[in-house]
Amino acid sequence: MNGHRVVVTGLGTVNASTAGGRDALAGALALGRSAIAPIRAFPVDGLASRLAAEVDEATVAALVDRDAARRLSRICRLALGACLLAVRDAGIEGGPALGIVVGTEHGDFTSSRDFAQGFLRRGATGLSPMIFPNTVMNTMASVAAIAIGAKGPSITLNQSTLAGDLAVARGARLVADGRAEAVVAGGVDELFEDVYRRLSEMGALSPRMRAGSSPGTRSPTSKPAPEGCRPFATDHNGPVLGEGATFLVLETREGARARGARIIAEITEAAWGNVPSAPYSAHPARVDRGSPVARLLQSRRGEPFARCYGAGNGDPAVDDWERALLARDVGGGRADLMPPRSLAPLFGQHGGLGALRVGAAALDAERGGGSVLVHGIARGGCRTALLVGAAA
Amino acid sequence: MSRPGGGRPDVVVSGLGVVSPYGAGTKSFWTGLAAGTCAIKPISLIDTEGFRSRIAAEIPAEVMGALGVSRRRSRADRIALAAAREALADAGLPAARAREAALIVGAVGGGMLEGEDWYWGETRGRPARGIRALRSILPFSHAETLGWRLGLTGPKETVVMACASGGASIALGADLIRQGVVATAVVGGVDALTRICFMGFNALKLLDPGPCRPFDRDRRGMSIGEAAAFLVLEDAERCRARGGRPHARLAGYGMTTDAHHVTAPHPEGEGMIRAMQMALTDGDLAPAAVGYVNAHGTGTPQNDRAEALALRHVFGEGSVLVSSTKSLVGHTMAAAGSVEAAATVLALQHGLLPPTANLEHVDPEVPFDCLPGTARPAEISAALSNSFGFGGQNVSLVFTRP
């Protein structure tokens, strides 16, 4: 990556397993316990899917003070909580040189539903001016920017599956390019009943997704395997949703050194591209030869990566696509890297998962053993790759 | 802010594509702007009974029907695809270069109009559309559609920065070229009218019951619009080498956050000032070099006051000509930044500054010539376009002649 060297100096996460900074994430990863369980937040009667990785309400309530909690939607509290944990972990101050990049897949659908319901129940007088701003996806970033004093660029990226990866990649570019001295970058999503219900009905969640399927276009399998998140397994049958927020503090290496910050790892490359495919399709219109990700990985072919994290989440078509892409671009003979490690079985699929993967890679790199590849492919063709190495 | 790596590529605008309330195509857009035609009219797309404001700048039905894009796609996808195709055709890129382009789309509403049809029907027990309408509801659906149909393989992003989304897409695309990641980027914003947006701004009492009057003493709010505008950005040297004819040069940009309030701008325009100053520094331009500012100019009392304060701080009282495109085509939300960037580029190119419509009594707190009513010929060499949004998001772009 051209420009300034970019290092990770802080982590903040609020997920179904834990809430905290670097040590909390390291602990949850070391424990390796899946947080996926039957959903408690809403009824799932009549649905084939019944599992999710939920953040319990006591954890959410403890993230921000009671006054803020009254004003903020739940997803804003998740994002704000994780951002505050990350800046505290890094010991960094706000100001014009601090930016923020938030990735999300679904945004604040709860507020959109509540706002629309106000009208549908009571007409124009039922509309809440307090709720409306939350219907715009950048409100999580706005709330967090105010709280942490981020007055540099504030960017919200909307993307399926790879929202967190993309946010960290863009954040790293902002720092490398000198657009900000430090950036808090990551992702967030919350479980929302209507989205869960529709995805389940469309066959887009375990246990009703099968290889080659596109959500909403195929009938469910007649004898599905049990519900569960089994990325790259032969009986994978769809993702299981999770929720939460994970953010990393990225800053220039010289800036981190100058302020005596603890450096966890370095992001040495961040690339993203597109493999032209129909929306929601996992069947590309053409082979990925030219995307910046393909170029980056092919230029690093044979490199002794310590580990590879993938975006595979149990969606059979995406799992298979990711495996094929990596086999071609990194090397099919790399038994140590294939299949890539997925964190979806621990935390569930959500917009913060990509940032969690990069956080896990940073912790791996901190322990030594070579650089770590964080790869991702999403339905619709977005592809990402980040290389994370030990801080030199 | 220190910027590493000197000698980085210069960025030019080599293609423009617009679908606006005036019609499809950059030509109709410029004709409407130059004539000072206000396209804000009674809304036909959605039910407005009981609302304070019942007007908007809609894309006419006959224009939608003639876009040459499948009617099965969402309204927003259709105008985005038509505008992006026009921009690429205008740039005249070789196919291989076009394929490598990055795609950055500024979006907010996504396919919400069709999603609302479904949800309204579902809630009232009368489903109007199949559940598949929900597949294009999210903002990223536009980038998926464009990336697929245009066959682009470069970095693909959907940036949601409220009313600054379109401007941000241009800034982020320019960065990818300057960093040498790509030589070309297709960038721009899109938003179709949605009930949630219309109802939300009504609920906030930010809509003027009449066509909006930016910078007017009696302004009462904004008017909503819908549009898509895309620009092709290119590494200037690569553009010249292939015989391309750039419309303008993107000299620099600034992107800041107020970190002050979720909906209200900073009262002194602190973040706006930093964004404009950053853009000038990035473009290595003195304030005096800028002859025209295409303002964010929504027509809300708060925004216009803060923007005028910021403009005075950066450029000095009365020292620059200012106008608001929103008085002509409404506030096109996520598209506004790219629609207004296109207007700024065209103004530079034609030596004609589009007017502010409906401006009768200039607010004494706005110490600038805001070009009331009629476009004005002016040979300027640099112009700045402002986009501000909910969440205190500020983006300023500076364009110069190529």
Chai-1 contact restraints between the chains, C-beta under 6 A:
chainA,res_idxA,chainB,res_idxB,connection_type,confidence,min_distance_angstrom,max_distance_angstrom,comment,restraint_id
A,N2,B,G5,contact,1.0,0.0,6.0,A-B,restraint_1
A,N2,B,Q179,contact,1.0,0.0,6.0,A-B,restraint_2
A,G3,B,P4,contact,1.0,0.0,6.0,A-B,restraint_3
A,G3,B,G5,contact,1.0,0.0,6.0,A-B,restraint_4
A,H4,B,P4,contact,1.0,0.0,6.0,A-B,restraint_5
A,F119,B,M199,contact,1.0,0.0,6.0,A-B,restraint_6
A,L120,B,T123,contact,1.0,0.0,6.0,A-B,restraint_7
A,G123,B,G50,contact,1.0,0.0,6.0,A-B,restraint_8
A,A124,B,G50,contact,1.0,0.0,6.0,A-B,restraint_9
A,A124,B,F51,contact,1.0,0.0,6.0,A-B,restraint_10
A,L127,B,M199,contact,1.0,0.0,6.0,A-B,restraint_11
A,L127,B,A203,contact,1.0,0.0,6.0,A-B,restraint_12
A,P129,B,A203,contact,1.0,0.0,6.0,A-B,restraint_13
A,P129,B,L204,contact,1.0,0.0,6.0,A-B,restraint_14
A,F132,B,G200,contact,1.0,0.0,6.0,A-B,restraint_15
A,F132,B,A203,contact,1.0,0.0,6.0,A-B,restraint_16
A,P133,B,V262,contact,1.0,0.0,6.0,A-B,restraint_17
A,P133,B,T263,contact,1.0,0.0,6.0,A-B,restraint_18
A,P133,B,F390,contact,1.0,0.0,6.0,A-B,restraint_19
A,T135,B,I196,contact,1.0,0.0,6.0,A-B,restraint_20
A,V136,B,V108,contact,1.0,0.0,6.0,A-B,restraint_21
A,V136,B,A162,contact,1.0,0.0,6.0,A-B,restraint_22
A,V136,B,F390,contact,1.0,0.0,6.0,A-B,restraint_23
A,M137,B,V160,contact,1.0,0.0,6.0,A-B,restraint_24
A,N138,B,V160,contact,1.0,0.0,6.0,A-B,restraint_25
A,N138,B,M161,contact,1.0,0.0,6.0,A-B,restraint_26
A,N138,B,A162,contact,1.0,0.0,6.0,A-B,restraint_27
A,N138,B,G391,contact,1.0,0.0,6.0,A-B,restraint_28
A,S142,B,V262,contact,1.0,0.0,6.0,A-B,restraint_29
A,S142,B,G391,contact,1.0,0.0,6.0,A-B,restraint_30
A,A145,B,T257,contact,1.0,0.0,6.0,A-B,restraint_31
A,A145,B,A259,contact,1.0,0.0,6.0,A-B,restraint_32
A,I146,B,A259,contact,1.0,0.0,6.0,A-B,restraint_33
A,G149,B,A259,contact,1.0,0.0,6.0,A-B,restraint_34
A,A150,B,A259,contact,1.0,0.0,6.0,A-B,restraint_35
A,K151,B,T257,contact,1.0,0.0,6.0,A-B,restraint_36
A,K151,B,A259,contact,1.0,0.0,6.0,A-B,restraint_37
A,P153,B,M255,contact,1.0,0.0,6.0,A-B,restraint_38
A,S154,B,T257,contact,1.0,0.0,6.0,A-B,restraint_39
A,S154,B,Q393,contact,1.0,0.0,6.0,A-B,restraint_40
A,T156,B,V160,contact,1.0,0.0,6.0,A-B,restraint_41
A,L157,B,E157,contact,1.0,0.0,6.0,A-B,restraint_42
A,N158,B,P139,contact,1.0,0.0,6.0,A-B,restraint_43
A,N158,B,F140,contact,1.0,0.0,6.0,A-B,restraint_44
A,N158,B,T158,contact,1.0,0.0,6.0,A-B,restraint_45
A,N158,B,V160,contact,1.0,0.0,6.0,A-B,restraint_46
A,Q159,B,F140,contact,1.0,0.0,6.0,A-B,restraint_47
A,D177,B,D175,contact,1.0,0.0,6.0,A-B,restraint_48
A,D177,B,Q179,contact,1.0,0.0,6.0,A-B,restraint_49
A,G178,B,M1,contact,1.0,0.0,6.0,A-B,restraint_50
A,G178,B,S2,contact,1.0,0.0,6.0,A-B,restraint_51
A,G178,B,R3,contact,1.0,0.0,6.0,A-B,restraint_52
A,G178,B,P4,contact,1.0,0.0,6.0,A-B,restraint_53
A,G216,B,R132,contact,1.0,0.0,6.0,A-B,restraint_54
A,W272,B,P155,contact,1.0,0.0,6.0,A-B,restraint_55
A,G273,B,T153,contact,1.0,0.0,6.0,A-B,restraint_56
A,G273,B,P155,contact,1.0,0.0,6.0,A-B,restraint_57
A,N274,B,G147,contact,1.0,0.0,6.0,A-B,restraint_58
A,N274,B,L152,contact,1.0,0.0,6.0,A-B,restraint_59
A,N274,B,T153,contact,1.0,0.0,6.0,A-B,restraint_60
A,N274,B,K156,contact,1.0,0.0,6.0,A-B,restraint_61
A,P276,B,G147,contact,1.0,0.0,6.0,A-B,restraint_62
A,P276,B,W148,contact,1.0,0.0,6.0,A-B,restraint_63
A,P276,B,G151,contact,1.0,0.0,6.0,A-B,restraint_64
A,S277,B,W148,contact,1.0,0.0,6.0,A-B,restraint_65
A,A278,B,W148,contact,1.0,0.0,6.0,A-B,restraint_66
A,P279,B,S141,contact,1.0,0.0,6.0,A-B,restraint_67
A,P279,B,E144,contact,1.0,0.0,6.0,A-B,restraint_68
A,P279,B,T145,contact,1.0,0.0,6.0,A-B,restraint_69
A,G290,B,E100,contact,1.0,0.0,6.0,A-B,restraint_70
A,G290,B,T153,contact,1.0,0.0,6.0,A-B,restraint_71
A,S291,B,T153,contact,1.0,0.0,6.0,A-B,restraint_72
A,G380,B,E144,contact,1.0,0.0,6.0,A-B,restraint_73
A,C382,B,K156,contact,1.0,0.0,6.0,A-B,restraint_74
